[in-house]
Every structure is written in C-alpha cells, then in structure tokens.
Amino acid sequence: MTESTTQNGLRFSIDTNVCSGHGRCYTLAPQWFDADDVGYGEVKDGVIAESERAAMEDVAAACPEGAITVEEAAAG
C-alpha cells in the first residue's frame, strides 16, 4: 500500500491553470490520479508515504507542462 495511515508524508498538487490534459499522470500512476470528465488529471485524496518520493517525483517530471508538484502533507 502506498498511502500512509498518518498525516505525515507527501501529496501531489496539479496546477489546473497549466494542465492541458495529456493524461500521463493517471496513465503512469493510476493509484494516485484519476481523470475528470474531459480528461484532465485529478489527484486522489490521501497522504503518500515519504518512501514513495522518488516515484512521485518521476511522475511529476513526466508532466509535459510541469503542472504537477510534490508537496509535504500538512499535519493535522
């Protein structure tokens, strides 16, 4: 399982003003992303374990527009 059961960890963020709907995020990482009704990426809820950082950064780097970022999850 890739999601942490605590609030410590990481989250993805998508800049919806930059995303143009290539779909690489949900194709490469369906465990972390879904597609909306018109094919733009949406982040699934959940805190992801720090141990997944490298895989998360790979997915973020695969976005042609650079619309995806990896962020520290806010505690609490």
C-alpha positions as CSV (number, residue, x, y, z in Angstrom):
1,M,0.0,0.0,0.0
2,T,1.4,3.4,-0.9
3,E,-0.7,5.6,1.3
4,S,0.3,6.4,4.8
5,T,-2.1,6.0,7.7
6,T,-0.7,9.1,9.4
7,Q,-0.9,12.7,8.4
8,N,2.9,12.8,7.8
9,G,4.0,12.3,4.3
10,L,3.6,13.8,0.8
11,R,0.8,14.9,-1.5
12,F,0.5,15.7,-5.2
13,S,-0.8,19.0,-6.4
14,I,-1.9,19.9,-10.0
15,D,-1.9,23.5,-11.3
16,T,-5.2,23.4,-13.2
17,N,-4.3,26.6,-15.0
18,V,-1.3,24.9,-16.5
19,C,-2.6,21.3,-17.1
20,S,-3.6,20.6,-20.7
21,G,-4.9,17.1,-20.2
22,H,-2.1,14.9,-21.7
23,G,-3.1,12.2,-19.2
24,R,0.4,11.0,-18.3
25,C,-0.3,11.3,-14.6
26,Y,-3.2,8.9,-14.5
27,T,-1.7,6.7,-17.1
28,L,1.6,6.3,-15.2
29,A,0.2,6.4,-11.7
30,P,-3.5,5.4,-11.5
31,Q,-3.0,4.7,-7.8
32,W,-2.5,8.4,-7.3
33,F,-4.5,10.1,-10.1
34,D,-7.9,10.0,-11.8
35,A,-9.2,11.7,-14.9
36,D,-12.0,14.2,-14.8
37,D,-14.9,14.2,-17.3
38,V,-12.8,15.9,-20.0
39,G,-9.5,14.1,-19.5
40,Y,-7.7,16.4,-17.1
41,G,-5.8,14.9,-14.2
42,E,-7.2,14.9,-10.7
43,V,-5.3,14.0,-7.6
44,K,-6.8,11.2,-5.5
45,D,-7.1,12.0,-1.8
46,G,-4.6,10.6,0.6
47,V,-1.2,11.1,2.1
48,I,1.6,9.2,0.4
49,A,4.5,7.7,2.4
50,E,7.8,9.5,2.2
51,S,9.4,6.3,0.9
52,E,7.5,6.9,-2.4
53,R,9.1,10.3,-3.0
54,A,11.3,9.1,-5.9
55,A,8.4,7.5,-7.8
56,M,6.3,10.6,-7.1
57,E,9.0,12.9,-8.5
58,D,9.2,10.7,-11.6
59,V,5.5,11.1,-12.2
60,A,5.7,14.9,-11.7
61,A,8.7,15.1,-14.1
62,A,6.7,13.3,-16.8
63,C,4.1,16.1,-17.0
64,P,4.9,18.0,-20.2
65,E,3.7,21.3,-18.7
66,G,5.2,20.9,-15.3
67,A,1.7,21.2,-13.7
68,I,2.4,18.6,-11.1
69,T,4.2,19.2,-7.8
70,V,5.1,17.0,-4.8
71,E,4.4,18.8,-1.5
72,E,4.7,18.0,2.1
73,A,1.4,16.9,3.5
74,A,0.1,19.3,6.2
75,A,-0.1,17.6,9.6
76,G,-3.4,17.6,11.5
